[in-house]
């Protein structure tokens, strides 16, 4: 009889420890640290300081090291459509004097370069995208890449 009683006591303690908390989930990070630098999950900070907040999430950051240069790449998923996301990005970059050069435009894909004299070129590819989980409401994916001057 002792094993069932011990099992019941362990189960009761487990349930007691799982009661809902009244405090907000402050342990959920709003940013991630990569090589000592904090990267926010809900925005991309471009060279020159332009900051684009998007209705979505940063899903990947890559620092690409090639013999001739280093690059930074940010991949985000957004609830905005691809043209809405591009419009938001370009509006912020235009405030810093960037212009847009369209490289490719077809159904479900929009690729541009944002250029500014004396600054790095930012390449951006916007895709129609959805996840396996419709509740995510993900409508687009953007990949921003630029050269890092060492």
Backbone as ProteinMPNN parsed JSONL, in Angstrom:
{"seq_chain_A": "XXXXXXXXXXXXXXXXXXXXXXXXXXXXXXXXXXXXXXXXXXXXXXXXXXXXXXXXXXXXXXXXXXXXXXXXXXXXXXXXXXXXXXXXXXXXXXXXXXXXXXXXXXXXXXXXXXXXXXXXXXXXXXXXXXXXXXXXXXXXXXXXXXXXXX", "coords_chain_A": {"N_chain_A": [[0.808, -1.206, 0.0], [2.048, 1.189, 0.451], [3.483, 2.197, -1.887], [1.381, 3.286, -3.656], [0.43, 5.379, -2.026], [2.672, 7.005, -1.738], [3.004, 7.689, -4.399], [0.64, 9.146, -4.826], [1.108, 11.304, -3.091], [3.392, 12.451, -4.255], [2.305, 13.2, -6.718], [0.382, 15.058, -5.848], [2.07, 17.061, -4.841], [3.354, 17.796, -7.164], [1.23, 18.831, -8.686], [0.517, 20.967, -7.035], [2.724, 22.596, -7.304], [2.385, 23.492, -9.865], [0.533, 25.494, -10.086], [-1.325, 28.26, -11.463], [0.373, 31.297, -12.162], [0.209, 34.581, -10.81], [1.728, 36.62, -11.716], [3.056, 38.414, -14.58], [4.596, 36.87, -17.467], [7.65, 37.401, -17.126], [9.999, 36.236, -17.686], [10.175, 35.57, -20.333], [12.082, 36.285, -23.063], [12.625, 39.452, -24.711], [14.485, 39.952, -26.487], [17.388, 38.59, -28.114], [20.691, 37.44, -27.497], [23.538, 37.734, -29.435], [26.781, 36.992, -29.975], [27.491, 38.794, -27.944], [25.977, 41.031, -28.569], [22.793, 42.481, -28.314], [19.881, 41.393, -29.878], [16.812, 42.522, -30.868], [13.618, 40.852, -30.95], [11.494, 41.831, -32.463], [12.133, 43.661, -34.432], [14.294, 45.165, -36.93], [17.429, 46.604, -37.025], [18.909, 48.718, -39.128], [21.958, 49.491, -40.987], [23.215, 52.7, -40.219], [21.204, 53.315, -38.514], [18.427, 53.218, -38.955], [15.385, 51.916, -37.908], [13.246, 49.249, -38.123], [10.187, 48.269, -37.11], [8.225, 45.439, -37.013], [5.227, 43.586, -37.612], [5.552, 40.809, -36.485], [8.196, 38.43, -36.279], [11.661, 38.116, -35.595], [13.418, 35.533, -36.939], [15.823, 34.449, -37.598], [19.309, 35.079, -37.486], [22.28, 35.71, -39.186], [25.785, 35.805, -39.323], [27.881, 36.196, -41.835], [30.885, 35.086, -42.922], [33.17, 35.694, -45.332], [36.042, 35.294, -47.461], [36.543, 37.753, -48.763], [34.844, 39.608, -47.538], [32.584, 40.479, -44.795], [29.207, 39.725, -43.886], [25.93, 40.65, -42.728], [22.902, 39.029, -42.009], [19.451, 39.084, -41.733], [16.504, 37.358, -41.03], [13.073, 37.493, -41.164], [9.711, 36.748, -40.139], [6.498, 37.849, -40.937], [3.269, 39.241, -40.161], [2.212, 40.993, -41.898], [1.485, 41.611, -45.348], [3.687, 40.939, -48.147], [4.248, 43.277, -49.673], [3.338, 45.259, -47.971], [5.105, 44.98, -45.844], [7.503, 45.575, -47.176], [6.983, 48.237, -47.868], [6.88, 49.458, -45.339], [9.526, 49.065, -44.498], [10.976, 50.469, -46.501], [10.001, 53.07, -46.133], [11.139, 53.83, -43.668], [13.882, 53.61, -44.265], [14.079, 55.489, -46.341], [13.869, 57.868, -44.96], [16.43, 58.171, -44.086], [17.749, 58.767, -46.369], [18.009, 56.754, -48.266], [17.554, 55.167, -51.441], [15.477, 53.176, -53.59], [16.096, 50.342, -55.566], [14.651, 48.271, -57.781], [15.146, 44.879, -58.2], [14.003, 42.423, -58.87], [10.749, 41.358, -59.643], [7.982, 39.476, -59.187], [5.179, 37.196, -59.044], [4.593, 36.607, -55.702], [7.192, 37.22, -54.935], [9.552, 39.757, -54.257], [12.307, 41.618, -54.88], [14.756, 43.842, -53.838], [17.254, 46.486, -53.847], [18.432, 48.679, -51.428], [19.843, 51.77, -51.576], [22.38, 54.134, -50.774], [24.404, 56.887, -51.197], [27.707, 56.62, -50.132], [27.167, 54.827, -48.142], [26.457, 51.447, -47.028], [25.02, 49.036, -49.274], [21.813, 47.721, -48.924], [20.421, 44.674, -49.331], [17.305, 43.244, -50.039], [14.93, 40.696, -49.848], [11.653, 39.859, -50.351], [9.113, 37.62, -49.599], [6.074, 35.845, -50.287], [4.695, 33.984, -47.734], [3.848, 31.256, -45.655], [3.206, 29.479, -42.656], [3.113, 26.124, -41.3], [1.214, 26.295, -39.407], [-1.751, 27.711, -39.243], [-2.748, 29.47, -37.324], [-0.693, 31.164, -36.692], [-0.757, 33.221, -38.503], [1.128, 34.109, -40.369], [2.23, 35.902, -43.099], [4.236, 36.81, -44.743], [7.746, 36.717, -45.577], [10.88, 38.115, -44.956], [14.161, 38.79, -46.034], [16.989, 40.377, -45.124], [20.082, 41.658, -46.137], [23.384, 42.835, -45.693], [26.632, 44.264, -46.237], [29.247, 44.171, -43.877], [31.348, 46.581, -42.67], [34.522, 46.131, -41.677]], "CA_chain_A": [[0.0, 0.0, 0.0], [2.881, 2.389, 0.525], [3.787, 2.84, -3.167], [0.324, 4.178, -4.152], [0.345, 6.582, -1.186], [3.803, 7.848, -2.12], [2.707, 8.206, -5.737], [-0.373, 10.186, -4.66], [1.74, 12.471, -2.467], [4.256, 13.069, -5.266], [1.42, 13.813, -7.686], [-0.207, 16.238, -5.201], [3.106, 18.092, -4.794], [3.574, 18.233, -8.531], [0.089, 19.675, -9.042], [0.596, 22.196, -6.239], [3.787, 23.42, -7.878], [2.006, 23.927, -11.21], [-0.603, 26.409, -10.053], [-1.092, 29.419, -12.316], [1.03, 32.436, -11.534], [-0.485, 35.85, -10.948], [2.656, 37.565, -12.302], [3.251, 38.233, -16.012], [5.753, 36.06, -17.809], [8.773, 38.301, -17.336], [11.178, 35.476, -18.102], [10.179, 35.412, -21.781], [12.946, 37.369, -23.533], [12.188, 40.284, -25.825], [15.619, 40.019, -27.39], [18.326, 37.489, -28.032], [22.059, 37.915, -27.535], [24.403, 37.061, -30.4], [28.149, 37.511, -29.883], [27.527, 39.912, -27.019], [25.076, 42.102, -28.989], [21.387, 42.118, -28.139], [19.042, 41.53, -31.062], [15.401, 42.446, -30.517], [12.85, 39.905, -31.743], [10.405, 42.435, -33.223], [12.612, 44.757, -35.281], [15.623, 45.086, -37.537], [18.125, 47.888, -36.995], [19.725, 48.763, -40.322], [23.116, 50.396, -40.908], [22.786, 54.097, -40.197], [20.287, 53.492, -37.404], [17.001, 53.058, -39.256], [14.825, 50.795, -37.145], [11.945, 48.857, -38.651], [9.402, 47.401, -36.245], [7.303, 44.727, -37.874], [4.234, 42.747, -36.96], [6.065, 39.464, -36.699], [9.259, 37.942, -35.407], [12.974, 37.775, -36.121], [13.561, 34.088, -36.788], [17.191, 34.002, -37.831], [20.386, 36.042, -37.72], [23.522, 35.065, -39.619], [26.975, 36.595, -39.635], [28.507, 35.409, -42.893], [32.282, 35.466, -43.099], [33.771, 35.251, -46.589], [37.408, 35.833, -47.529], [36.589, 39.146, -49.218], [34.016, 40.507, -46.726], [31.618, 39.922, -43.839], [27.84, 40.174, -44.128], [24.907, 40.345, -41.739], [21.639, 38.646, -42.639], [18.321, 38.964, -40.825], [15.317, 36.76, -41.624], [11.9, 37.72, -40.318], [8.374, 36.363, -40.571], [5.603, 38.942, -40.582], [1.834, 39.103, -40.4], [1.888, 41.888, -43.007], [1.763, 41.098, -46.676], [5.055, 41.257, -48.54], [4.367, 44.676, -50.094], [3.181, 46.08, -46.772], [6.371, 44.893, -45.122], [8.492, 46.338, -47.946], [6.646, 49.654, -47.737], [7.3, 49.895, -44.007], [10.991, 49.104, -44.494], [11.45, 51.548, -47.359], [9.654, 54.363, -45.522], [12.149, 54.137, -42.641], [15.178, 53.81, -44.92], [14.01, 56.733, -47.115], [14.127, 58.966, -44.021], [17.887, 58.295, -43.979], [18.298, 59.109, -47.673], [18.146, 55.599, -49.141], [16.66, 55.006, -52.576], [15.165, 51.771, -53.84], [16.276, 49.839, -56.932], [13.979, 46.971, -57.885], [15.944, 43.877, -58.919], [13.145, 41.359, -59.389], [9.369, 41.443, -59.169], [7.111, 38.453, -59.756], [4.169, 36.754, -58.082], [5.111, 36.006, -54.476], [8.599, 37.576, -54.691], [9.936, 41.137, -54.549], [13.708, 41.752, -54.471], [15.229, 45.214, -54.04], [18.437, 47.005, -53.167], [18.304, 50.022, -50.883], [21.161, 52.348, -51.767], [22.63, 55.506, -50.325], [25.794, 57.231, -51.481], [28.566, 56.645, -48.949], [26.713, 53.837, -47.168], [26.359, 50.094, -47.577], [23.785, 48.658, -49.956], [21.023, 46.726, -48.21], [19.628, 43.838, -50.234], [16.129, 42.706, -49.362], [14.05, 39.803, -50.612], [10.363, 39.683, -49.682], [8.417, 36.453, -50.125], [4.831, 35.392, -49.674], [5.107, 32.842, -46.919], [2.945, 30.844, -44.587], [3.724, 28.36, -41.881], [2.21, 24.974, -41.182], [0.247, 26.596, -38.36], [-2.537, 28.876, -39.672], [-2.98, 30.406, -36.218], [0.412, 32.119, -36.662], [-1.103, 34.321, -39.409], [2.314, 34.58, -41.071], [1.897, 36.146, -44.503], [5.405, 37.116, -45.551], [9.092, 36.48, -45.056], [11.836, 39.074, -45.51], [15.565, 38.506, -45.757], [17.791, 41.581, -45.321], [21.51, 41.346, -46.096], [24.289, 43.922, -46.017], [28.059, 44.061, -45.961], [29.736, 44.788, -42.65], [32.681, 47.139, -42.838], [35.366, 45.82, -40.504]], "C_chain_A": [[0.849, 1.267, 0.0], [3.185, 3.006, -0.84], [2.654, 3.706, -3.702], [0.218, 5.457, -3.327], [1.475, 7.53, -1.546], [3.566, 8.463, -3.508], [1.685, 9.331, -5.671], [0.225, 11.454, -4.062], [2.624, 13.2, -3.479], [3.409, 13.798, -6.305], [0.8, 15.091, -7.12], [0.809, 17.371, -5.134], [3.372, 18.665, -6.189], [2.469, 19.188, -8.973], [0.151, 20.995, -8.288], [1.642, 23.134, -6.805], [3.436, 23.971, -9.235], [0.841, 24.897, -11.209], [-0.299, 27.646, -10.889], [-0.51, 30.58, -11.529], [0.21, 33.69, -11.771], [0.407, 36.879, -11.648], [2.753, 37.344, -13.804], [4.52, 37.43, -16.271], [6.938, 36.963, -18.148], [10.016, 37.556, -17.787], [11.222, 35.239, -19.603], [10.98, 36.572, -22.359], [12.311, 38.162, -24.666], [13.315, 40.476, -26.816], [16.532, 38.84, -27.153], [19.732, 38.063, -28.142], [22.873, 37.072, -28.501], [25.763, 37.736, -30.344], [28.213, 38.769, -29.029], [26.617, 41.067, -27.399], [23.642, 41.627, -28.849], [20.626, 42.38, -29.426], [17.586, 41.452, -30.64], [14.661, 41.496, -31.461], [11.846, 40.568, -32.675], [10.836, 43.56, -34.151], [13.963, 44.424, -35.891], [16.2, 46.483, -37.482], [19.134, 47.861, -38.141], [20.961, 49.628, -40.103], [22.636, 51.843, -40.998], [21.737, 54.365, -39.142], [18.809, 53.385, -37.707], [16.5, 51.793, -38.574], [13.433, 50.488, -37.673], [11.309, 47.867, -37.692], [8.361, 46.742, -37.129], [6.375, 43.873, -37.051], [4.608, 41.297, -37.24], [7.213, 39.158, -35.768], [10.55, 37.71, -36.188], [13.173, 36.287, -35.881], [14.986, 33.604, -36.993], [18.117, 35.186, -38.048], [21.619, 35.249, -38.125], [24.596, 36.122, -39.805], [27.768, 35.741, -40.6], [29.92, 35.938, -43.119], [32.801, 34.845, -44.387], [35.171, 35.856, -46.65], [37.459, 37.322, -47.895], [35.793, 40.105, -48.333], [33.156, 39.722, -45.737], [30.249, 40.52, -44.146], [26.975, 39.842, -42.925], [23.631, 40.041, -42.503], [20.591, 38.445, -41.553], [17.144, 38.376, -41.583], [14.161, 36.95, -40.658], [10.671, 37.11, -40.961], [7.449, 37.475, -40.096], [4.154, 38.598, -40.893], [1.363, 40.039, -41.51], [2.135, 41.159, -44.317], [3.146, 41.552, -47.125], [5.216, 42.712, -48.978], [4.159, 45.633, -48.923], [4.457, 46.115, -45.959], [7.451, 45.691, -45.846], [8.231, 47.834, -47.81], [7.078, 50.231, -46.396], [8.816, 50.039, -43.951], [11.5, 50.291, -45.299], [11.138, 52.919, -46.767], [10.694, 54.768, -44.485], [13.511, 54.416, -43.269], [15.204, 55.101, -45.74], [14.267, 57.943, -46.226], [15.62, 59.205, -43.847], [18.553, 58.585, -45.327], [18.515, 57.938, -48.604], [17.148, 55.685, -50.292], [16.486, 53.512, -52.818], [15.389, 51.45, -55.312], [15.68, 48.444, -56.981], [14.833, 46.046, -58.744], [15.085, 42.796, -59.549], [11.752, 41.522, -58.79], [8.554, 40.402, -59.92], [6.131, 38.026, -58.676], [4.835, 36.072, -56.893], [6.542, 36.345, -54.139], [8.847, 39.014, -55.117], [11.339, 41.324, -53.989], [14.178, 43.158, -54.823], [16.59, 45.42, -53.392], [18.087, 48.392, -52.67], [19.707, 50.61, -50.905], [21.203, 53.783, -51.275], [24.108, 55.775, -50.561], [26.585, 57.322, -50.174], [28.173, 55.648, -47.871], [26.629, 52.466, -47.84], [25.014, 49.906, -48.275], [23.11, 47.563, -49.137], [20.2, 45.977, -49.24], [18.47, 43.25, -49.437], [15.328, 41.847, -50.325], [12.804, 39.567, -49.776], [9.615, 38.548, -50.381], [7.037, 36.333, -49.5], [5.188, 34.118, -48.937], [4.006, 32.513, -45.925], [3.566, 29.651, -43.891], [2.715, 27.224, -41.891], [1.071, 25.249, -40.206], [-0.535, 27.852, -38.731], [-2.76, 29.897, -38.559], [-1.857, 31.439, -36.115], [0.121, 33.358, -37.503], [0.112, 34.907, -40.123], [1.974, 34.711, -42.552], [3.116, 36.394, -45.368], [6.692, 36.816, -44.798], [9.991, 37.51, -45.726], [13.232, 38.664, -45.091], [16.352, 39.756, -46.133], [19.261, 41.197, -45.185], [22.303, 42.606, -46.436], [25.704, 43.58, -45.594], [28.449, 44.821, -44.709], [31.142, 45.313, -42.919], [33.47, 46.924, -41.564], [36.388, 46.905, -40.254]], "O_chain_A": [[0.375, 2.32, -0.426], [3.152, 4.231, -0.963], [2.938, 4.804, -4.181], [-0.059, 6.52, -3.883], [1.258, 8.737, -1.65], [3.896, 9.626, -3.744], [1.821, 10.343, -6.357], [-0.117, 12.558, -4.484], [2.605, 14.429, -3.55], [3.762, 14.899, -6.727], [0.7, 16.096, -7.824], [0.45, 18.529, -5.349], [3.586, 19.866, -6.355], [2.743, 20.231, -9.565], [-0.14, 22.043, -8.864], [1.457, 24.351, -6.784], [4.138, 24.855, -9.726], [0.217, 25.101, -12.251], [0.861, 28.04, -11.012], [-0.867, 30.808, -10.373], [-0.415, 33.84, -12.821], [-0.089, 37.9, -12.124], [2.559, 36.223, -14.273], [5.397, 37.325, -15.413], [7.193, 37.252, -19.317], [10.986, 38.175, -18.224], [12.231, 34.743, -20.105], [10.604, 37.729, -22.171], [11.559, 37.62, -25.476], [13.128, 41.091, -27.866], [16.458, 38.175, -26.119], [19.937, 39.072, -28.817], [22.898, 35.846, -28.401], [25.879, 38.926, -30.636], [28.925, 39.712, -29.372], [26.488, 42.013, -26.621], [23.315, 40.501, -29.222], [20.716, 43.467, -29.997], [17.155, 40.429, -30.107], [15.031, 41.355, -32.626], [11.38, 39.918, -33.611], [9.998, 44.336, -34.611], [14.673, 43.529, -35.434], [15.53, 47.448, -37.852], [20.088, 47.083, -38.127], [21.016, 50.408, -39.152], [21.74, 52.155, -41.783], [21.402, 55.522, -38.889], [17.998, 53.458, -36.784], [17.124, 50.735, -38.661], [12.552, 51.348, -37.674], [11.821, 46.767, -37.484], [7.689, 47.417, -37.909], [6.697, 43.484, -35.928], [4.043, 40.653, -38.124], [7.213, 39.571, -34.608], [10.533, 37.176, -37.297], [13.104, 35.828, -34.741], [15.327, 32.484, -36.612], [17.761, 36.164, -38.705], [21.964, 34.249, -37.496], [24.351, 37.19, -40.367], [28.271, 34.68, -40.229], [30.111, 37.103, -43.467], [32.863, 33.622, -44.519], [35.451, 36.834, -45.957], [38.31, 38.06, -47.399], [36.042, 41.31, -48.372], [33.016, 38.502, -45.821], [30.138, 41.657, -44.602], [27.24, 38.887, -42.195], [23.31, 40.69, -43.499], [20.817, 37.728, -40.578], [16.817, 38.847, -42.672], [14.259, 36.608, -39.479], [10.6, 36.972, -42.182], [7.597, 37.983, -38.984], [3.858, 37.781, -41.765], [0.246, 39.9, -42.008], [2.907, 40.202, -44.372], [3.714, 42.468, -46.53], [6.24, 43.325, -48.674], [4.751, 46.712, -48.897], [4.845, 47.163, -45.443], [8.228, 46.404, -45.21], [9.171, 48.613, -47.654], [7.579, 51.353, -46.325], [9.33, 51.022, -43.419], [12.36, 51.037, -44.831], [11.946, 53.839, -46.894], [11.089, 55.933, -44.432], [14.211, 55.342, -42.861], [16.248, 55.747, -45.826], [14.825, 58.939, -46.687], [16.037, 60.31, -43.501], [19.779, 58.642, -45.415], [19.149, 58.101, -49.646], [16.043, 56.207, -50.138], [17.253, 52.693, -52.312], [14.937, 52.179, -56.194], [16.155, 47.537, -56.298], [15.196, 46.385, -59.87], [15.395, 42.304, -60.634], [11.595, 41.788, -57.598], [8.451, 40.447, -61.146], [6.243, 38.447, -57.525], [5.551, 35.084, -57.054], [7.079, 35.826, -53.161], [8.416, 39.442, -56.187], [11.553, 41.208, -52.782], [14.021, 43.611, -55.957], [17.019, 44.658, -52.525], [17.51, 49.193, -53.405], [20.641, 50.043, -50.338], [20.226, 54.529, -51.344], [24.961, 54.98, -50.168], [26.183, 58.011, -49.236], [28.779, 55.624, -46.799], [26.719, 52.351, -49.062], [24.013, 50.527, -47.917], [23.753, 46.603, -48.713], [19.379, 46.57, -49.94], [18.644, 42.815, -48.299], [15.085, 42.23, -51.47], [12.89, 39.128, -48.629], [9.502, 38.528, -51.606], [6.844, 36.672, -48.332], [5.906, 33.269, -49.464], [3.321, 33.403, -45.421], [4.356, 28.911, -44.477], [1.611, 27.353, -42.422], [0.079, 24.521, -40.182], [-0.028, 28.959, -38.55], [-2.942, 31.081, -38.843], [-2.053, 32.491, -35.506], [0.682, 34.424, -37.252], [0.115, 36.094, -40.45], [1.495, 33.767, -43.179], [3.061, 36.216, -46.585], [6.718, 36.683, -43.575], [9.877, 37.749, -46.928], [13.464, 38.247, -43.956], [16.387, 40.154, -47.297], [19.646, 40.5, -44.246], [21.943, 43.351, -47.347], [25.939, 42.738, -44.727], [28.038, 45.963, -44.503], [32.019, 44.563, -43.347], [33.134, 47.461, -40.508], [37.175, 46.807, -39.313]]}, "name": "protein", "num_of_chains": 1, "seq": "XXXXXXXXXXXXXXXXXXXXXXXXXXXXXXXXXXXXXXXXXXXXXXXXXXXXXXXXXXXXXXXXXXXXXXXXXXXXXXXXXXXXXXXXXXXXXXXXXXXXXXXXXXXXXXXXXXXXXXXXXXXXXXXXXXXXXXXXXXXXXXXXXXXXXX"}
